[in-house]
Amino acid sequence: MSVFNLMYNKSMNQSMIRINISHLGFLNEASLDIGPLTIIAGKNNTGKTYLSYFLFILFKSFSDLHISTRDLNEKGQLEITKEFLISKIQKMMPHIQRQLGRFFASSPDLFKETTCSFELDGANLFKFLQDQSKKGKIEISFVDAKGKIVIWTESKGNKLIWTLAVDGQKAKSLAVLTTRIASASFFDMALQNMLSQWINPIAITSERTGISLFYKELDSTRSALVDLLVDKTLPSNKYQLWEQLDKSISKYALPIKTNISTIRDVGEYKNSSFLWKNKEQYGVLFKLWEQLINGQFDITKDSISFSQDQGRIEVPLHLSSSASKSLFLFEIYLKYQATPTDFLLIDEPELNLHPEAQRIMARFLVQLVQAGIRVLITTHSEIIIREINNLIMLNRILRNGKTVDEKIKCELDYYSGELLDPHYVSAYMTTSRHDLQKAEVNEYGLDMTSFEKFIDHSNAISDKIMEILEDL
């Protein structure tokens, strides 16, 4: 039987969210705290991607929380407390489990034994809603109204009270708002929007290189589906029609679908991200990004290209290097999508990158964390782990009141402010037993023993081969 529960842990660090999962794909057991930077390493086919996809799906589902008429008081108001929020999220969990097959584009039977418990700080979430409501009102667009629908917000101790109105008047000034069902719907919309801002999951999947390469073909697939829908020769029976459609579409897990949509719509983005709007403030982040891409992406409504040497050399994206294609979704995120409440999940950030670029990628990821973005990565890269350890050790030097000599700093090739507090890091390794093992994090970095064992074994093999060669 599937069991999904949510528990409120009063002692939980506000920056932490704890997940406990069993029987998820290749992963038998997993318990992890999600901090500012969460790292999951391990061998292939041990459940890392399943876990990252699941976390994306879980937090994406927060925006599906629903308010019913039973949640309103006798005055038609919505009263929000931390206990109310925990209860509503808890009631969502069974629905999420039932939908896992659809979210993963797979058979529901694959998840029939999946269980999950979820712990968060309800006070932290409640405080976020209070802060969002401090302006005194929340506006909602309503096409048929002359003015906007307004939710007036009032904070009374441990309670947040929302009252529905139109243009500052009582709700009765618009007939549709006199029904409790309509009121619940508007409260529903506002709360869903706020929850999506509290923790906004963004996925950059390991399929990103292929998506960047075949985005034109994906558009063609969408057009083909439209043609199929208007084809008059299709069977009129709706079940046969859905069967035909099901055979005609490619099935992707939800994180991959969002990546496809992101690249399809890339020419439509108009608003800049908070990072791009404040490039000077996040100067180190963008310096590292420039080193990573070693060129620039040029995006128009009809094409995407990559150029170097100030545009002297320019090629279409599909003819650019695998590294450029792999980094393109990062470009979109940096310039158009990033918000301060993001939870960025990245599968294999080292994908297609030279070892030197992997080192820069590690520093780049840490700068995202310094900017306030919560980051989770799954990785096979010993280079990324080593560089994160370097930044943790730099943090120890500076916290002890010692300055890094400019000559040493130049030789090490770090910018001012590049460091990482070990308390920001949660690290785990998937094992051959298909469970999740917590890695120690201290002032010297992460204790990832599987990498060290492999390196030692590889070095031993090289030494043995050298001995044989010397005996020839």
C-alpha positions in Angstrom: 0.0 0.0 0.0 1.2 3.5 -0.8 1.6 5.8 2.1 2.3 9.6 1.8 2.5 11.6 5.0 3.7 15.0 5.9 5.0 15.7 9.4 5.7 19.1 11.1 9.0 19.1 13.0 9.3 22.0 15.3 13.0 21.6 15.8 13.8 21.6 12.1 16.3 24.1 10.9 14.3 26.7 8.9 16.6 26.2 5.9 16.0 22.5 5.9 13.3 20.3 4.3 13.5 16.6 5.1 12.2 13.9 2.8 11.9 10.2 3.5 11.2 7.9 0.6 11.1 4.2 -0.1 10.6 2.0 -3.2 11.1 4.7 -5.7 12.4 3.2 -9.0 15.9 1.7 -8.3 16.0 3.4 -4.9 14.8 1.2 -2.0 15.3 3.7 0.9 16.2 7.4 1.0 16.2 10.0 3.7 17.7 13.4 3.0 17.7 17.0 4.2 17.5 19.6 1.5 19.7 22.5 2.4 21.0 25.5 0.3 23.3 23.1 -1.6 22.4 19.4 -1.8 24.7 16.9 -3.5 23.8 13.4 -4.5 26.6 11.3 -5.9 26.9 7.6 -6.8 27.2 5.0 -9.5 25.0 4.6 -12.5 21.5 3.1 -12.1 21.3 3.6 -8.3 18.4 6.0 -8.3 19.9 9.5 -8.4 17.8 10.7 -11.3 14.6 9.1 -10.0 15.2 11.0 -6.7 15.8 14.4 -8.3 12.7 14.0 -10.6 10.6 13.0 -7.6 11.7 16.1 -5.7 10.8 18.3 -8.7 7.4 16.7 -9.0 6.8 17.0 -5.2 7.5 20.7 -5.0 5.8 21.4 -8.3 2.6 19.9 -6.9 2.6 22.5 -4.1 0.9 24.9 -6.5 -2.0 22.4 -6.8 -3.2 22.9 -3.2 -6.9 23.6 -3.2 -9.2 25.7 -1.0 -12.8 24.4 -0.5 -15.9 26.2 0.8 -15.4 24.2 4.1 -12.1 26.2 4.6 -14.0 29.5 4.9 -15.3 31.0 8.1 -18.9 32.2 8.6 -18.0 35.6 7.0 -16.6 33.9 3.9 -13.1 34.8 4.9 -10.0 32.5 4.7 -8.1 32.1 8.0 -4.6 30.8 7.5 -2.4 29.4 10.2 0.8 27.2 10.0 -1.3 24.3 11.2 -3.8 24.9 8.4 -1.0 25.0 5.8 0.6 21.8 7.0 -2.8 20.1 7.0 -3.6 21.2 3.4 -0.2 20.0 2.1 -0.6 16.7 3.9 -3.9 16.1 2.2 -2.2 16.6 -1.2 0.2 13.8 -0.7 -2.0 10.8 -1.6 -3.0 12.6 -4.8 0.6 13.1 -5.7 1.3 9.4 -5.2 -1.6 8.4 -7.4 -0.3 10.7 -10.2 3.4 9.5 -10.1 2.9 7.2 -13.1 1.6 10.2 -15.2 4.4 12.5 -13.9 7.1 10.0 -14.7 5.4 9.0 -18.0 5.3 5.4 -16.9 3.0 2.7 -15.6 1.3 3.5 -12.2 2.3 0.0 -11.1 5.9 1.1 -10.9 5.0 3.3 -8.0 2.4 1.2 -6.2 4.8 0.5 -3.3 6.2 4.0 -3.1 6.0 5.7 0.3 7.0 9.2 1.3 7.0 11.3 4.5 7.8 15.0 4.3 8.9 17.4 7.0 9.1 21.1 6.8 9.0 24.1 9.1 5.4 25.3 9.0 6.3 28.5 10.8 8.8 29.4 8.1 6.1 28.9 5.4 3.6 30.9 7.4 6.1 33.8 7.8 6.7 33.8 4.1 2.9 34.2 3.5 2.8 37.0 6.1 5.6 38.8 4.4 4.0 38.5 1.0 0.7 39.9 2.4 2.3 42.9 4.2 1.2 45.3 1.4 -2.4 44.7 2.7 -3.8 43.3 -0.5 -3.4 40.7 -3.3 -4.8 41.5 -6.7 -6.2 38.9 -9.1 -7.0 39.6 -12.7 -10.6 38.8 -13.6 -11.6 39.2 -17.3 -15.3 39.9 -16.8 -14.9 42.5 -14.0 -14.4 46.2 -14.7 -11.8 46.2 -12.0 -9.5 43.7 -10.3 -10.5 41.2 -7.7 -8.7 42.1 -4.5 -8.0 40.0 -1.4 -7.5 42.2 1.6 -5.0 40.7 4.0 -4.8 41.2 7.8 -2.3 39.6 10.2 -3.5 38.8 13.7 -0.8 37.1 15.7 -0.5 33.6 14.5 -3.3 34.0 12.0 -3.6 35.5 8.5 -7.1 36.6 7.5 -8.0 37.1 3.8 -11.1 38.9 2.8 -12.4 39.1 -0.8 -13.4 42.4 -2.4 -13.6 44.3 -5.7 -11.8 47.6 -6.2 -11.7 48.2 -2.4 -15.5 47.5 -2.0 -17.1 44.5 -0.3 -17.5 41.4 -2.3 -21.3 41.9 -2.8 -20.5 44.6 -5.4 -19.9 41.8 -7.9 -22.7 39.2 -7.9 -20.5 36.2 -8.7 -18.4 36.8 -5.5 -21.4 36.3 -3.3 -21.1 32.5 -3.6 -18.8 30.6 -1.3 -17.6 28.5 -4.2 -16.4 31.5 -6.2 -14.7 32.9 -3.1 -12.9 29.6 -2.4 -11.7 29.6 -6.1 -10.1 33.0 -5.8 -8.5 32.2 -2.5 -7.3 29.0 -4.2 -5.7 30.9 -7.0 -3.9 33.3 -4.7 -2.6 30.7 -2.3 -1.3 28.5 -5.2 0.5 31.4 -6.6 2.2 32.2 -3.3 3.2 28.6 -2.7 4.8 28.4 -6.1 6.9 31.5 -5.1 7.8 30.0 -1.7 9.7 27.2 -3.4 9.8 27.2 -7.1 11.4 24.0 -8.6 13.3 24.4 -11.8 14.9 21.3 -13.5 17.8 21.1 -15.8 17.9 17.5 -16.8 20.6 15.3 -18.3 18.6 15.2 -21.5 19.2 18.9 -22.1 21.8 18.3 -24.9 19.3 16.3 -27.0 16.5 18.8 -26.3 18.7 21.7 -27.5 19.6 19.7 -30.6 16.1 18.6 -31.5 13.9 21.4 -30.4 12.9 22.1 -34.1 11.8 18.5 -34.4 9.8 18.8 -31.2 7.9 21.7 -32.7 7.2 19.5 -35.7 5.8 16.8 -33.4 3.5 19.4 -31.8 2.2 20.4 -35.2 1.7 16.8 -36.2 -0.5 16.3 -33.1 -2.6 19.3 -34.2 -3.0 17.7 -37.6 -4.0 14.5 -36.0 -6.7 16.1 -34.0 -8.3 17.8 -37.0 -8.0 14.7 -39.2 -11.6 13.8 -40.2 -10.7 10.2 -40.9 -9.9 9.5 -37.3 -12.5 7.2 -35.4 -15.3 9.2 -33.8 -15.2 6.9 -30.7 -13.4 9.0 -28.1 -11.6 6.1 -26.6 -10.2 5.0 -30.0 -9.3 8.7 -30.6 -7.3 8.8 -27.3 -5.6 5.5 -28.1 -4.5 6.9 -31.5 -3.2 10.1 -29.9 -1.4 8.1 -27.2 0.4 6.1 -29.9 1.4 9.4 -31.7 3.0 11.3 -28.9 6.4 10.8 -27.2 6.2 10.3 -23.4 8.6 12.2 -21.2 8.8 12.7 -17.4 7.6 16.0 -16.1 11.0 17.6 -15.6 12.0 16.7 -19.3 8.6 18.2 -20.5 9.4 21.5 -18.7 12.8 21.6 -20.4 11.2 21.0 -23.8 8.7 23.8 -23.1 11.4 26.1 -22.0 13.4 25.8 -25.2 10.3 25.8 -27.4 9.3 29.2 -25.9 12.7 30.7 -25.7 12.0 33.4 -28.3 9.0 34.6 -26.3 10.8 35.5 -23.0 10.5 39.2 -22.3 11.2 39.6 -18.6 14.8 39.4 -17.2 15.7 37.3 -14.2 16.6 39.0 -10.8 20.2 37.9 -11.5 20.4 39.5 -14.9 18.7 42.7 -13.6 21.5 42.9 -10.9 24.5 41.8 -13.0 26.9 44.1 -11.1 25.8 42.7 -7.7 26.4 39.2 -9.0 29.5 40.0 -10.9 31.5 36.9 -9.8 28.6 34.7 -11.0 28.6 36.2 -14.4 32.4 36.2 -14.7 32.4 32.5 -14.1 29.6 32.1 -16.6 31.5 33.9 -19.3 34.5 31.5 -18.6 32.2 28.5 -18.8 30.6 29.3 -22.2 33.6 31.0 -23.8 31.3 32.8 -26.2 27.7 33.9 -26.3 24.3 32.6 -27.3 22.2 34.7 -29.7 18.5 34.1 -29.4 15.8 35.4 -31.8 12.2 34.3 -32.2 13.1 32.0 -35.1 16.7 30.8 -34.4 19.3 30.1 -31.7 23.0 30.4 -32.5 26.3 30.4 -30.7 29.1 32.8 -31.4 32.8 33.4 -30.4 35.3 36.2 -31.0 32.7 39.0 -30.7 30.5 37.4 -33.3 33.2 36.8 -35.9 32.4 33.0 -35.7 28.8 32.1 -35.4 27.0 28.7 -35.9 23.5 27.5 -35.3 22.9 25.8 -32.0 22.6 22.4 -33.5 26.1 22.7 -35.0 27.7 24.1 -31.8 29.8 21.9 -29.4 28.1 19.4 -27.1 29.2 21.6 -24.2 27.4 24.7 -25.6 24.2 22.7 -26.1 24.5 21.3 -22.6 24.9 24.8 -21.2 22.0 26.4 -23.1 19.4 25.8 -20.5 21.6 27.4 -17.9 21.7 30.5 -20.1 17.9 30.7 -20.2 17.7 30.2 -16.5 20.3 32.9 -15.7 18.9 35.6 -18.0 15.1 34.9 -17.9 13.9 32.5 -15.2 15.8 32.9 -12.0 13.9 34.0 -8.9 15.2 34.2 -5.3 12.9 31.4 -4.2 14.0 28.8 -6.8 14.9 25.2 -6.1 17.2 24.4 -9.0 17.7 20.7 -9.6 20.5 19.8 -12.0 21.3 16.4 -13.3 25.0 16.0 -14.0 26.2 19.6 -14.2 29.5 18.2 -15.5 27.8 16.9 -18.7 30.1 17.3 -21.7 32.4 19.6 -19.9 36.2 19.5 -19.9 37.8 19.0 -16.4 38.8 22.7 -16.3 35.2 23.7 -17.1 33.9 21.3 -14.4 35.9 23.2 -11.9 34.4 26.5 -13.0 31.0 24.9 -13.0 31.4 23.9 -9.3 32.3 27.6 -8.5 29.4 28.8 -10.6 27.0 26.6 -8.7 28.3 27.9 -5.3 27.7 31.4 -6.5 24.1 30.5 -7.3 23.8 29.3 -3.7 25.4 32.6 -2.5 22.7 34.4 -4.4 20.1 32.7 -2.3 19.0 30.0 -4.8 18.6 26.5 -3.3 20.5 24.0 -5.5 20.5 20.2 -5.8 22.8 18.3 -8.1 23.4 14.7 -9.0 26.9 14.1 -10.1 29.6 11.6 -11.1 32.3 14.2 -11.1 35.1 13.9 -8.6 36.4 17.3 -10.0 33.2 19.1 -8.9 33.4 17.5 -5.4 37.1 18.5 -5.0 36.4 22.1 -6.0 33.5 22.3 -3.6 35.9 21.1 -0.9 38.3 23.8 -1.9 35.7 26.5 -1.4 34.8 25.0 2.0 38.4 25.2 3.0 38.7 28.8 1.8 35.7 29.5 4.0 37.6 28.1 7.0 40.6 30.3 6.3 38.5 33.5 6.1 36.3 32.6 9.1 39.5 32.3 11.2 40.2 35.9 10.4 43.1 35.2 8.0 43.3 36.9 4.7 44.4 35.1 1.6 47.6 36.6 0.3 47.0 38.3 -3.1 49.8 36.4 -4.7 48.4 33.1 -3.5 44.9 34.2 -4.5 46.1 35.0 -8.0 47.9 31.6 -8.3 44.8 29.8 -7.1 42.6 31.8 -9.6 39.7 32.7 -7.3 37.7 35.8 -7.2 37.0 37.7 -4.0 34.1 36.2 -2.1 34.5 32.7 -3.4 33.9 30.4 -0.4 31.3 28.0 0.9 30.0 27.5 4.5 29.9 23.8 5.2 26.6 24.2 7.1 25.0 25.1 3.7 25.8 21.6 2.3 23.9 18.4 2.5 25.8 15.5 0.8 24.7 11.9 0.0 25.8 8.9 -1.9 23.6 6.2 -3.5 25.0 2.7 -2.8 25.0 -0.7 -4.5 22.3 -1.6 -1.9 20.1 1.0 -3.6 19.8 3.2 -0.5 21.1 6.7 0.3 24.1 7.2 2.6 24.7 10.5 4.2 28.3 11.9 3.7 30.1 13.8 6.4 30.6 17.5 5.7 33.1 19.4 7.8 35.5 22.3 7.5 37.7 20.4 5.1 34.9 19.4 2.8 32.9 16.4 1.8 33.8 12.8 2.7 32.9 11.0 -0.6 34.7 7.7 0.0 33.6 6.0 -3.2 35.5 8.6 -5.3 38.6 8.2 -3.2 38.5 4.4 -3.3 38.2 4.5 -7.1 41.1 6.9 -7.5 43.2 4.8 -5.1 42.3 1.6 -7.0 43.1 3.3 -10.4 46.4 4.5 -9.1 47.2 1.0 -7.8 46.5 -0.4 -11.3 48.7 2.1 -12.9 51.5 1.4 -10.5 51.2 -2.4 -11.2 51.3 -1.8 -14.9 54.5 0.3 -14.5 56.1 -2.5 -12.5 55.3 -5.0 -15.3 56.7 -2.6 -17.9 59.9 -2.1 -15.9 60.4 -5.9 -15.7 60.1 -6.4 -19.5 
